[in-house]
Amino acid sequence: MNASRKNCTSCRADACANPHDLLNEATEWLQYARGLTQLLAELIHESDAVDCGRMAIGLESIAAMTRMGLQCTADAHARMSWERAAARENGGRCE
């Protein structure tokens, strides 16, 4: 992940992250989830037997990565809204 975000378990942990950084983080998490989904699908297609315990762990991992991506996206949206509101309060023009 991003080297400047050490030990980040939640996007909310970095109060200084701008929306652009958060959206990049969300993209990374969702790409990891997509990659793991593809890997599990390939393993199932090639396997005669499926280890249900390991499959469950893989699916839980995909859910966690997707949740992180969604959280980062939600945080980015909130921060963009806050920036827009602050610009309006300061007499700035929002489009």
N, CA, C and O atoms as a GROMACS GRO file, in nm:
protein
  380
    1MET      N    1   0.084  -0.118   0.000
    1MET     CA    2   0.000   0.000   0.000
    1MET      C    3   0.088   0.124   0.000
    1MET      O    4   0.210   0.115  -0.017
    2ASN      N    5   0.029   0.237   0.019
    2ASN     CA    6   0.098   0.364   0.017
    2ASN      C    7   0.196   0.373   0.134
    2ASN      O    8   0.154   0.355   0.249
    3ALA      N    9   0.323   0.400   0.110
    3ALA     CA   10   0.425   0.401   0.213
    3ALA      C   11   0.402   0.508   0.318
    3ALA      O   12   0.446   0.492   0.432
    4SER      N   13   0.336   0.616   0.284
    4SER     CA   14   0.314   0.725   0.379
    4SER      C   15   0.199   0.695   0.475
    4SER      O   16   0.173   0.773   0.567
    5ARG      N   17   0.131   0.582   0.456
    5ARG     CA   18   0.016   0.549   0.540
    5ARG      C   19   0.045   0.423   0.620
    5ARG      O   20  -0.023   0.322   0.603
    6LYS      N   21   0.146   0.428   0.706
    6LYS     CA   22   0.188   0.312   0.784
    6LYS      C   23   0.081   0.268   0.882
    6LYS      O   24   0.017   0.350   0.948
    7ASN      N   25   0.063   0.137   0.890
    7ASN     CA   26  -0.028   0.076   0.987
    7ASN      C   27  -0.170   0.131   0.981
    7ASN      O   28  -0.237   0.139   1.084
    8CYS      N   29  -0.216   0.168   0.865
    8CYS     CA   30  -0.352   0.221   0.850
    8CYS      C   31  -0.449   0.106   0.838
    8CYS      O   32  -0.445   0.030   0.741
    9THR      N   33  -0.536   0.091   0.936
    9THR     CA   34  -0.637  -0.014   0.929
    9THR      C   35  -0.771   0.043   0.888
    9THR      O   36  -0.865  -0.032   0.862
   10SER      N   37  -0.781   0.174   0.882
   10SER     CA   38  -0.904   0.239   0.840
   10SER      C   39  -0.868   0.369   0.771
   10SER      O   40  -0.776   0.439   0.813
   11CYS      N   41  -0.939   0.400   0.666
   11CYS     CA   42  -0.911   0.525   0.595
   11CYS      C   43  -0.934   0.645   0.685
   11CYS      O   44  -0.871   0.750   0.665
   12ARG      N   45  -1.020   0.633   0.782
   12ARG     CA   46  -1.046   0.743   0.874
   12ARG      C   47  -0.925   0.775   0.962
   12ARG      O   48  -0.920   0.881   1.023
   13ALA      N   49  -0.828   0.684   0.969
   13ALA     CA   50  -0.711   0.705   1.054
   13ALA      C   51  -0.623   0.821   1.006
   13ALA      O   52  -0.552   0.881   1.086
   14ASP      N   53  -0.628   0.851   0.878
   14ASP     CA   54  -0.544   0.957   0.824
   14ASP      C   55  -0.628   1.081   0.800
   14ASP      O   56  -0.690   1.097   0.694
   15ALA      N   57  -0.629   1.169   0.897
   15ALA     CA   58  -0.711   1.289   0.889
   15ALA      C   59  -0.660   1.387   0.783
   15ALA      O   60  -0.734   1.475   0.740
   16CYS      N   61  -0.536   1.372   0.740
   16CYS     CA   62  -0.478   1.464   0.643
   16CYS      C   63  -0.493   1.417   0.499
   16CYS      O   64  -0.457   1.490   0.406
   17ALA      N   65  -0.546   1.298   0.479
   17ALA     CA   66  -0.560   1.246   0.342
   17ALA      C   67  -0.663   1.329   0.266
   17ALA      O   68  -0.771   1.360   0.319
   18ASN      N   69  -0.629   1.365   0.143
   18ASN     CA   70  -0.724   1.440   0.062
   18ASN      C   71  -0.811   1.341  -0.016
   18ASN      O   72  -0.779   1.222  -0.023
   19PRO      N   73  -0.920   1.388  -0.075
   19PRO     CA   74  -1.010   1.297  -0.148
   19PRO      C   75  -0.939   1.219  -0.258
   19PRO      O   76  -0.969   1.102  -0.280
   20HIS      N   77  -0.846   1.282  -0.327
   20HIS     CA   78  -0.772   1.214  -0.434
   20HIS      C   79  -0.696   1.093  -0.378
   20HIS      O   80  -0.701   0.984  -0.435
   21ASP      N   81  -0.626   1.113  -0.266
   21ASP     CA   82  -0.552   1.002  -0.203
   21ASP      C   83  -0.647   0.891  -0.157
   21ASP      O   84  -0.617   0.773  -0.173
   22LEU      N   85  -0.760   0.931  -0.101
   22LEU     CA   86  -0.857   0.831  -0.055
   22LEU      C   87  -0.914   0.750  -0.172
   22LEU      O   88  -0.934   0.629  -0.159
   23LEU      N   89  -0.940   0.816  -0.284
   23LEU     CA   90  -0.991   0.743  -0.400
   23LEU      C   91  -0.885   0.650  -0.457
   23LEU      O   92  -0.917   0.541  -0.505
   24ASN      N   93  -0.759   0.691  -0.454
   24ASN     CA   94  -0.650   0.602  -0.495
   24ASN      C   95  -0.643   0.481  -0.403
   24ASN      O   96  -0.624   0.368  -0.450
   25GLU      N   97  -0.656   0.504  -0.274
   25GLU     CA   98  -0.655   0.396  -0.176
   25GLU      C   99  -0.772   0.300  -0.202
   25GLU      O  100  -0.755   0.178  -0.197
   26ALA      N  101  -0.889   0.355  -0.229
   26ALA     CA  102  -1.007   0.272  -0.258
   26ALA      C  103  -0.982   0.186  -0.381
   26ALA      O  104  -1.017   0.068  -0.383
   27THR      N  105  -0.921   0.244  -0.483
   27THR     CA  106  -0.892   0.170  -0.605
   27THR      C  107  -0.797   0.054  -0.576
   27THR      O  108  -0.815  -0.056  -0.628
   28GLU      N  109  -0.696   0.078  -0.494
   28GLU     CA  110  -0.602  -0.029  -0.457
   28GLU      C  111  -0.675  -0.143  -0.388
   28GLU      O  112  -0.658  -0.260  -0.424
   29TRP      N  113  -0.756  -0.110  -0.287
   29TRP     CA  114  -0.828  -0.215  -0.213
   29TRP      C  115  -0.918  -0.295  -0.306
   29TRP      O  116  -0.924  -0.418  -0.298
   30LEU      N  117  -0.989  -0.227  -0.395
   30LEU     CA  118  -1.080  -0.297  -0.485
   30LEU      C  119  -1.005  -0.380  -0.588
   30LEU      O  120  -1.055  -0.484  -0.631
   31GLN      N  121  -0.887  -0.337  -0.629
   31GLN     CA  122  -0.806  -0.418  -0.720
   31GLN      C  123  -0.755  -0.544  -0.650
   31GLN      O  124  -0.751  -0.651  -0.710
   32TYR      N  125  -0.716  -0.531  -0.522
   32TYR     CA  126  -0.675  -0.650  -0.445
   32TYR      C  127  -0.792  -0.748  -0.435
   32TYR      O  128  -0.773  -0.869  -0.454
   33ALA      N  129  -0.910  -0.698  -0.406
   33ALA     CA  130  -1.028  -0.784  -0.394
   33ALA      C  131  -1.057  -0.853  -0.527
   33ALA      O  132  -1.089  -0.972  -0.530
   34ARG      N  133  -1.047  -0.780  -0.637
   34ARG     CA  134  -1.070  -0.838  -0.770
   34ARG      C  135  -0.968  -0.947  -0.800
   34ARG      O  136  -1.004  -1.053  -0.852
   35GLY      N  137  -0.843  -0.921  -0.768
   35GLY     CA  138  -0.737  -1.020  -0.792
   35GLY      C  139  -0.759  -1.148  -0.713
   35GLY      O  140  -0.741  -1.258  -0.765
   36LEU      N  141  -0.797  -1.134  -0.587
   36LEU     CA  142  -0.822  -1.252  -0.504
   36LEU      C  143  -0.946  -1.327  -0.554
   36LEU      O  144  -0.949  -1.450  -0.550
   37THR      N  145  -1.046  -1.255  -0.600
   37THR     CA  146  -1.165  -1.319  -0.656
   37THR      C  147  -1.127  -1.402  -0.778
   37THR      O  148  -1.172  -1.516  -0.791
   38GLN      N  149  -1.045  -1.347  -0.865
   38GLN     CA  150  -1.002  -1.421  -0.984
   38GLN      C  151  -0.920  -1.544  -0.946
   38GLN      O  152  -0.936  -1.650  -1.005
   39LEU      N  153  -0.831  -1.529  -0.846
   39LEU     CA  154  -0.750  -1.641  -0.802
   39LEU      C  155  -0.837  -1.754  -0.747
   39LEU      O  156  -0.817  -1.870  -0.782
   40LEU      N  157  -0.932  -1.721  -0.662
   40LEU     CA  158  -1.020  -1.823  -0.606
   40LEU      C  159  -1.102  -1.891  -0.714
   40LEU      O  160  -1.123  -2.012  -0.710
   41ALA      N  161  -1.150  -1.814  -0.810
   41ALA     CA  162  -1.228  -1.872  -0.920
   41ALA      C  163  -1.143  -1.972  -1.000
   41ALA      O  164  -1.191  -2.080  -1.034
   42GLU      N  165  -1.018  -1.935  -1.028
   42GLU     CA  166  -0.930  -2.026  -1.101
   42GLU      C  167  -0.903  -2.153  -1.022
   42GLU      O  168  -0.903  -2.262  -1.078
   43LEU      N  169  -0.881  -2.139  -0.891
   43LEU     CA  170  -0.855  -2.256  -0.808
   43LEU      C  171  -0.975  -2.350  -0.805
   43LEU      O  172  -0.959  -2.472  -0.809
   44ILE      N  173  -1.094  -2.294  -0.798
   44ILE     CA  174  -1.215  -2.377  -0.795
   44ILE      C  175  -1.232  -2.451  -0.928
   44ILE      O  176  -1.268  -2.569  -0.929
   45HIS      N  177  -1.206  -2.383  -1.038
   45HIS     CA  178  -1.220  -2.446  -1.170
   45HIS      C  179  -1.120  -2.560  -1.188
   45HIS      O  180  -1.151  -2.660  -1.253
   46GLU      N  181  -1.000  -2.546  -1.132
   46GLU     CA  182  -0.895  -2.645  -1.152
   46GLU      C  183  -0.896  -2.755  -1.047
   46GLU      O  184  -0.828  -2.857  -1.064
   47SER      N  185  -0.970  -2.738  -0.940
   47SER     CA  186  -0.966  -2.832  -0.828
   47SER      C  187  -1.079  -2.935  -0.837
   47SER      O  188  -1.189  -2.906  -0.883
   48ASP      N  189  -1.046  -3.056  -0.792
   48ASP     CA  190  -1.148  -3.160  -0.783
   48ASP      C  191  -1.225  -3.149  -0.652
   48ASP      O  192  -1.343  -3.185  -0.645
   49ALA      N  193  -1.158  -3.098  -0.549
   49ALA     CA  194  -1.222  -3.081  -0.418
   49ALA      C  195  -1.188  -2.942  -0.366
   49ALA      O  196  -1.078  -2.891  -0.388
   50VAL      N  197  -1.282  -2.882  -0.297
   50VAL     CA  198  -1.264  -2.747  -0.243
   50VAL      C  199  -1.252  -2.756  -0.091
   50VAL      O  200  -1.334  -2.820  -0.025
   51ASP      N  201  -1.149  -2.692  -0.037
   51ASP     CA  202  -1.132  -2.682   0.108
   51ASP      C  203  -1.221  -2.568   0.154
   51ASP      O  204  -1.188  -2.451   0.137
   52CYS      N  205  -1.335  -2.603   0.215
   52CYS     CA  206  -1.434  -2.503   0.252
   52CYS      C  207  -1.380  -2.402   0.354
   52CYS      O  208  -1.415  -2.284   0.348
   53GLY      N  209  -1.296  -2.446   0.445
   53GLY     CA  210  -1.239  -2.355   0.544
   53GLY      C  211  -1.152  -2.248   0.480
   53GLY      O  212  -1.163  -2.130   0.511
   54ARG      N  213  -1.065  -2.291   0.389
   54ARG     CA  214  -0.978  -2.196   0.320
   54ARG      C  215  -1.057  -2.107   0.226
   54ARG      O  216  -1.026  -1.989   0.210
   55MET      N  217  -1.159  -2.163   0.164
   55MET     CA  218  -1.244  -2.083   0.074
   55MET      C  219  -1.316  -1.975   0.155
   55MET      O  220  -1.327  -1.860   0.110
   56ALA      N  221  -1.364  -2.010   0.274
   56ALA     CA  222  -1.432  -1.913   0.359
   56ALA      C  223  -1.338  -1.799   0.398
   56ALA      O  224  -1.378  -1.683   0.399
   57ILE      N  225  -1.214  -1.832   0.430
   57ILE     CA  226  -1.115  -1.728   0.465
   57ILE      C  227  -1.091  -1.637   0.346
   57ILE      O  228  -1.082  -1.515   0.361
   58GLY      N  229  -1.080  -1.696   0.227
   58GLY     CA  230  -1.061  -1.616   0.106
   58GLY      C  231  -1.178  -1.522   0.081
   58GLY      O  232  -1.159  -1.405   0.047
   59LEU      N  233  -1.300  -1.573   0.098
   59LEU     CA  234  -1.418  -1.490   0.077
   59LEU      C  235  -1.429  -1.380   0.183
   59LEU      O  236  -1.471  -1.268   0.152
   60GLU      N  237  -1.392  -1.412   0.307
   60GLU     CA  238  -1.392  -1.310   0.412
   60GLU      C  239  -1.289  -1.202   0.382
   60GLU      O  240  -1.312  -1.084   0.411
   61SER      N  241  -1.176  -1.241   0.324
   61SER     CA  242  -1.073  -1.144   0.286
   61SER      C  243  -1.124  -1.051   0.176
   61SER      O  244  -1.100  -0.930   0.180
   62ILE      N  245  -1.194  -1.108   0.079
   62ILE     CA  246  -1.251  -1.026  -0.027
   62ILE      C  247  -1.351  -0.926   0.031
   62ILE      O  248  -1.354  -0.810  -0.008
   63ALA      N  249  -1.433  -0.973   0.125
   63ALA     CA  250  -1.531  -0.884   0.188
   63ALA      C  251  -1.461  -0.771   0.262
   63ALA      O  252  -1.505  -0.656   0.256
   64ALA      N  253  -1.353  -0.802   0.334
   64ALA     CA  254  -1.280  -0.699   0.409
   64ALA      C  255  -1.216  -0.597   0.316
   64ALA      O  256  -1.220  -0.477   0.343
   65MET      N  257  -1.157  -0.644   0.206
   65MET     CA  258  -1.094  -0.551   0.111
   65MET      C  259  -1.199  -0.463   0.043
   65MET      O  260  -1.177  -0.344   0.022
   66THR      N  261  -1.312  -0.522   0.010
   66THR     CA  262  -1.420  -0.445  -0.051
   66THR      C  263  -1.473  -0.342   0.048
   66THR      O  264  -1.502  -0.228   0.010
   67ARG      N  265  -1.487  -0.381   0.175
   67ARG     CA  266  -1.534  -0.289   0.278
   67ARG      C  267  -1.438  -0.172   0.293
   67ARG      O  268  -1.482  -0.057   0.308
   68MET      N  269  -1.306  -0.198   0.288
   68MET     CA  270  -1.208  -0.090   0.298
   68MET      C  271  -1.218   0.003   0.178
   68MET      O  272  -1.210   0.125   0.193
   69GLY      N  273  -1.236  -0.053   0.060
   69GLY     CA  274  -1.252   0.031  -0.060
   69GLY      C  275  -1.374   0.119  -0.051
   69GLY      O  276  -1.370   0.237  -0.086
   70LEU      N  277  -1.484   0.062  -0.004
   70LEU     CA  278  -1.607   0.141   0.011
   70LEU      C  279  -1.592   0.248   0.118
   70LEU      O  280  -1.642   0.360   0.102
   71GLN      N  281  -1.523   0.215   0.227
   71GLN     CA  282  -1.503   0.313   0.334
   71GLN      C  283  -1.418   0.430   0.285
   71GLN      O  284  -1.448   0.545   0.315
   72CYS      N  285  -1.313   0.399   0.209
   72CYS     CA  286  -1.229   0.506   0.154
   72CYS      C  287  -1.308   0.594   0.058
   72CYS      O  288  -1.292   0.716   0.058
   73THR      N  289  -1.393   0.532  -0.023
   73THR     CA  290  -1.476   0.609  -0.116
   73THR      C  291  -1.572   0.699  -0.040
   73THR      O  292  -1.590   0.815  -0.076
   74ALA      N  293  -1.635   0.645   0.064
   74ALA     CA  294  -1.728   0.726   0.144
   74ALA      C  295  -1.656   0.841   0.212
   74ALA      O  296  -1.708   0.952   0.216
   75ASP      N  297  -1.535   0.816   0.264
   75ASP     CA  298  -1.457   0.923   0.327
   75ASP      C  299  -1.420   1.030   0.225
   75ASP      O  300  -1.425   1.149   0.256
   76ALA      N  301  -1.382   0.988   0.105
   76ALA     CA  302  -1.347   1.085   0.001
   76ALA      C  303  -1.467   1.172  -0.033
   76ALA      O  304  -1.454   1.294  -0.048
   77HIS      N  305  -1.584   1.110  -0.044
   77HIS     CA  306  -1.705   1.185  -0.075
   77HIS      C  307  -1.735   1.286   0.035
   77HIS      O  308  -1.768   1.402   0.008
   78ALA      N  309  -1.723   1.242   0.160
   78ALA     CA  310  -1.749   1.332   0.273
   78ALA      C  311  -1.652   1.449   0.273
   78ALA      O  312  -1.691   1.563   0.296
   79ARG      N  313  -1.526   1.422   0.248
   79ARG     CA  314  -1.426   1.529   0.249
   79ARG      C  315  -1.448   1.627   0.134
   79ARG      O  316  -1.426   1.747   0.150
   80MET      N  317  -1.490   1.576   0.019
   80MET     CA  318  -1.521   1.667  -0.092
   80MET      C  319  -1.640   1.756  -0.056
   80MET      O  320  -1.642   1.874  -0.089
   81SER      N  321  -1.738   1.698   0.012
   81SER     CA  322  -1.855   1.776   0.054
   81SER      C  323  -1.814   1.882   0.156
   81SER      O  324  -1.861   1.996   0.149
   82TRP      N  325  -1.727   1.846   0.250
   82TRP     CA  326  -1.680   1.942   0.350
   82TRP      C  327  -1.604   2.056   0.283
   82TRP      O  328  -1.622   2.172   0.317
   83GLU      N  329  -1.518   2.020   0.186
   83GLU     CA  330  -1.440   2.123   0.116
   83GLU      C  331  -1.534   2.217   0.039
   83GLU      O  332  -1.513   2.338   0.037
   84ARG      N  333  -1.635   2.161  -0.023
   84ARG     CA  334  -1.731   2.243  -0.098
   84ARG      C  335  -1.807   2.336  -0.004
   84ARG      O  336  -1.826   2.454  -0.034
   85ALA      N  337  -1.849   2.283   0.112
   85ALA     CA  338  -1.921   2.366   0.209
   85ALA      C  339  -1.830   2.477   0.263
   85ALA      O  340  -1.873   2.591   0.280
   86ALA      N  341  -1.705   2.443   0.290
   86ALA     CA  342  -1.610   2.545   0.339
   86ALA      C  343  -1.587   2.652   0.235
   86ALA      O  344  -1.576   2.769   0.268
   87ALA      N  345  -1.579   2.613   0.108
   87ALA     CA  346  -1.560   2.710   0.001
   87ALA      C  347  -1.679   2.804  -0.008
   87ALA      O  348  -1.663   2.924  -0.031
   88ARG      N  349  -1.800   2.749   0.009
   88ARG     CA  350  -1.920   2.832   0.005
   88ARG      C  351  -1.924   2.931   0.121
   88ARG      O  352  -1.962   3.047   0.103
   89GLU      N  353  -1.884   2.885   0.240
   89GLU     CA  354  -1.883   2.973   0.357
   89GLU      C  355  -1.782   3.084   0.341
   89GLU      O  356  -1.802   3.195   0.391
   90ASN      N  357  -1.674   3.058   0.271
   90ASN     CA  358  -1.569   3.158   0.252
   90ASN      C  359  -1.594   3.244   0.128
   90ASN      O  360  -1.506   3.318   0.085
   91GLY      N  361  -1.713   3.233   0.072
   91GLY     CA  362  -1.748   3.316  -0.043
   91GLY      C  363  -1.698   3.261  -0.174
   91GLY      O  364  -1.706   3.328  -0.278
   92GLY      N  365  -1.646   3.140  -0.170
   92GLY     CA  366  -1.597   3.079  -0.293
   92GLY      C  367  -1.712   3.030  -0.379
   92GLY      O  368  -1.825   3.016  -0.332
   93ARG      N  369  -1.683   3.006  -0.501
   93ARG     CA  370  -1.787   2.962  -0.594
   93ARG      C  371  -1.773   2.812  -0.619
   93ARG      O  372  -1.664   2.765  -0.653
   94CYS      N  373  -1.880   2.739  -0.602
   94CYS     CA  374  -1.880   2.595  -0.629
   94CYS      C  375  -1.961   2.568  -0.754
   94CYS      O  376  -2.064   2.630  -0.778
   95GLU      N  377  -1.912   2.475  -0.832
   95GLU     CA  378  -1.980   2.442  -0.957
   95GLU      C  379  -2.056   2.314  -0.943
   95GLU      O  380  -2.120   2.270  -1.039
   0.00000   0.00000   0.00000
